[in-house]
Amino acid sequence: MNKQFLVISGLILIAAISRMIPHPLNFAPIGAMSLFGAAYFTNKKFSFILPLLAMFISDLLVNNIIYGAYYQSFTLFTPGFGWVYGSIAAIVLVGIFLFRKVTFTRILAGSLSASILFFLITNFGVWLSDPDYPLNFAGLMLSYEMAIPFFKNTIAGDLFYCTVLFGGFEFAKAKIPQLQSI
C-alpha cells in the first residue's frame, strides 16, 4: 500500500466516523466521501469499496451505540439501508465521470449532484416501503415534499465535507511531496 492510498482511505474513514459527532439530521459526509474516493483513487474499484465499507462501519457504530436503544438487539442493517448504499454507488459513478480533473467548479457541481441524487434515491425508497405514502405519483411527490426540510442539511453536509476532504487533501499534497503525483 502506498501513502496516497492510505491517506485517501484514512480521510474517508475519518469522515464516516464523524457521523458519531452530534449533528443536525442529514448533515453527513456520505456524498462527499463518495465523490472524494471517485476523484482520487486511481483504481476505481476502491472508489466504490472504501466509501461503502466506511459507511458500513459507521452504520454499525451509529446504529448500535447512538441509536441502540431503538433496537432490541445488535443491528447490522436498518430499514432502507439498500437505498442509502445504492445512492453511494450512484454518487461514486457521477464522481468518476466528473472528476477526470479536480477543480473548484467540479467539486461544487459534484457536491450539489450528490445531494440531489441522495435525496431522490433514498426518498424513492421511503415511498416504496412506507405505508403512509400511497403507491402512486401523488404519494411519491408527497414523500419528496415531506423530505424537503432535511434536504438543506444534506446540501450543507455535502458542501462542508467536500470542502474538508478535497481542501484538506489538496493542502496535504502541497505539504507532502509523496502525495503530489495524484
NORURDA-V562186 format. One line per field, one symbol per residue. ss: DSSP state (2 for helix, 1 for strand, 0 for the rest). phi: phi as a letter, one per 30 degrees, with the letter a starting at -180 (. if undefined). psi: psi as a letter, one per 30 degrees, with the letter a starting at -180 (. if undefined). A space follows every 50 residues. Layout:
ss: ???
phi: ???
psi: ???
This chain:
ss: 00222222222222222222000000000222222222220002222222 22222222222222220222000000000022222222222222222200 00022222222222222222222222222000000022222222222222 22222222222222222222222220222000
phi: .cdeddddddddddeddddddeadeidbdedddddddddcdddddddddd dddddddddedddccdceddcdaecdbceiddddddddddddeeddddcd bdbedddddddddddddeedddddddedccddcddbddddddedddceed ddddddddddddddddddddddddccedcddd
psi: kleeeeeeeeeeeeeeffffkkllkgjlgeeefeeeeeefkejfefeeee eeeeeeeeeeeeefdegfffkfakjeklkgeeeeeeeeeeeeeeeeeehf kjleeeeeeeeeeeeeeeeeeefeeeeefjffkkileeeeeeeeeffeff eeeeeeeeeeeeeeeeeeeeeeeffjeffff.
